[in-house]
Amino acid sequence: MKTGIWTYAKLTPWQKTQVARHPDRPHTLDYIDALIDDFTPLAGDRYFAEDAAIVGGVGSFRGRPVVVMGHEKGSDTESRLRHNFGMAMPEGYRKALSTAGLKVDERLIKVDDFKSDSGYHLMLELIAAPQPPRAVFVANNLMTLGALRALRERAVRVPDTMALVGFDDMPWASELCPPLTTISQPTYELGQETVQLLVRRLANPDAPVRTVTLQPRLVIRESCGVTLQPGRA
């Protein structure tokens, strides 16, 4: 163990990046297997379904009871598909359509590794469909950049032909052409609330579990095809 600590203490920034991206780096299930005793997984969602991208359960760490939560991406093709590449299932999309009385077309739900290239190739699939969608919601920034590249290559005008909405507002989102409509997460409040919950849990491990819901914000820009009146946001 001392040798390992000494080795990793001397890594350069690039070597640290290589370790973080190593294909054999440990994932949530590996940490649970190595560190948590008597782990009992908790699965299932009373409203929708089991989400294999999220691993949760109870166990003990060095004799202390703990609750374990983490994203599990998987380590090979089979496990990555089973765990949905560590990303939660798009149940919100299905729920919104069902609430509006609309049929859910599973062919319009595309899942890959959430990188720029996957956004590019999945958008090409949507464009090539017999009836391409008129609006697309993309799950993260990297996929959004790939999707925009595909739209430019196929001369699909945004938002004239296809409206586009991204997720996780970034400083460059307003600099794109057209400026990108996004869902902005309350990142500061998220970090603040997480630390407060952790402090309360450490002070009182037997306290009942709290569920905290934070409100995201829709940032409307030109890519969705909606023009706001002056003074409205």
Phi, psi and omega in degrees: 000319180297322178298317179297317179297318180296319180296312183287340178289340184254012181290143172283164178305320180292321177296323177297321177296319179296320178296316181296331183257007184298135182298337180260015179295150182291149176246183184306313182296328177293317178296319179297315181297324184274331191245335189255127177266148176053044181289129176243110182288145175244126187224161175101150178231126185295339182263322186237271185198171175295134178249102185289350177287339181250123177255128180215155179171187181237155179186202179225143177236111183054041176087357181254135179292137181221156170253130184246129175224142177189162174273134176243115182270338185093163184242351176215178185302314182298312182288329178294321175294319180297323182262011176056036177058026177079010181248141181297151181290151183281054181290333178298321178296313180297319181295319181297317179294316181297320179297325180276002179075023181256148179285138178275120177262103184296341179292341181270356178262111184247131181231134175212213187268009173064032174249172184301316181297323179291323175298322178296308184291323180291324177293323175299321177298316181294319180296325184278356181295153179304323176233085182300147178292155177268348179212143182225135172253126183251139194281341178205174188293316182298316179295326179297318178297318177295320179296319178297323178298317179296319180295320178295317181297326181266009178056037176270117185281133177248123007260009188302313181263322180220125175279148184224133177229133178254184181227140176079080185303132179238158183303328183278353183299325180282349182265353179290167178237106000281163176305140191270128169286131183219165169263119183263126178274145176281074189297321179297311179296325179298313178295318180298314182293323179298315180295319179297319177296320179295317179297318178296320181293320178293324180285330182216082183299338183266003180293150179298149180291135178254141174249122182246128178247123178256147187267117174286172183230132176276118179258107186272123174229192192289336188294341180269353177084008180255132177251119180278148174288150180304137178090356180248147182217000000 
